[in-house]
Amino acid sequence: MGVANKRTITKTRRKTRDLDQIKADLRSPKHLAQFKDTKAREDLPDLGRWYCTECAKWFESEVNLVVHRKGKPHKRRVKQLAEEPYTQKEAEAAIGLRTDNEGPNRTDTSVDNEITMET
């Protein structure tokens, strides 16, 4: 008997925390403590002592954590976290939606839609 859909299992196994969740961890120690409390200490490497907040990864020793912090993936993640995340307003503006419904290009569409037919 094998696993029915092995691809789904590997996708969820590699799932890491999103940038907005990590930003919330960095802003609020309460949020970080709440996340850490969901994990059983016995299941974590070295009982969960060595944790990289920026990358949301657990390490077995302090040496591994220090080496990780000097590495490229960690520095890349820190750079991503330094950028401000996009807001909903910016996302709507990027696709051309206006949220204020006012502006110089606004016209009364009910008048424009009427077509006069001459017979």
N, C-alpha and C positions, 0 to 999 in steps of 0.2 A: 504494500500500500504506500503510495507516494503522496506528496502534497498536490492538491488539485491545481492550484495556481501559484506556482513558485515565484513568479514575477511580482505579484502583489506583496508577498511577504518581504522580499528584498527591498522594495520601494519604501515600505513603511519602516523597515529596520534602519534605513539610512536617513530617516527624517530628522532634521535638526530644528531647533527653534528659529522662528522668523525674526527678522531684524527689529520689527516693532515690539516683539516680546522681550528681546534682549535690551532694547532701549528702556523699556519699562523696568526691567531688572536693575539697570544702572541708575535710574532715577530714584527708585524706591526700594530700600532694603526689605521692606515688608513683602513686596511682590516676589523678590528673589527667595526669601525664606519660605514663602508659600509654595513656590516651585520645588525647592529642595525637600520640603516635607512630604511631597508626593512620592518621592523615591525611597525605597527601603534601603537603609544603610548597609545591610548585609549583601545586597546585590551590587553595590557600587565598588569600583576599584579602591582598595585601601580604605574601605569603610567611608568613602566620600570626603576625605580630608582635602584633596587637591582638586580644585575646580577653577576652570578659566571662565569667568563671567562673560567676556566678550564673545567667546566661541561656543559657550554652553557645552563644554566637554569636561569629563572627569579624567583624572590621571592617577597612576599608581604610586608615583613618588614625586617629591619636590623637584628632583633633577629633571624628570620628564616634563614637568610644568614649565620650568625655566627654559629648557631647550625649545619647547613649543612657543613660548613667548618671544623667542628670538627668531622664529621661523617666518617664512613668507606668508603662509595661510593666515596666521594670527595678525600679522601687520596689515594684510589685505582687509581682514574683517574689521579691524580698528578704523581703517580709512573709510570703509562703508558706513560705520556707525557715526563717524564725524559729520557726514552729510545729513542735512535735514531731510526727513522723509516728505514725499509729495502729499499734498492735502487733496481732499475731494474736489475743492474748487479748482486747483491746478489741473487735475485730471479731466474735469469737465471742460475747462478752457482749451485743453490740448485737442479735444475732439470737436471743438466748435460749439459747444453748448454754452449758453449764457444763463447765469443763475439769477441775475438781478432783473431780467426782463425789461430793462430800460436801456436807453442808449441812443446814439445818433442814427443807427441803422433801423430803428424800430419804425414800422409804418402800420397803418390800419389795414390789415389784410382783408377785412370784409369788403372794402370798397374795391381793392385791386382784383379780387376774384370774380367780380361781376363782369359778364361779357354782354355787350350790347349787340344785338343782331338786327341787321337792317334787311327788310324784305322788299 
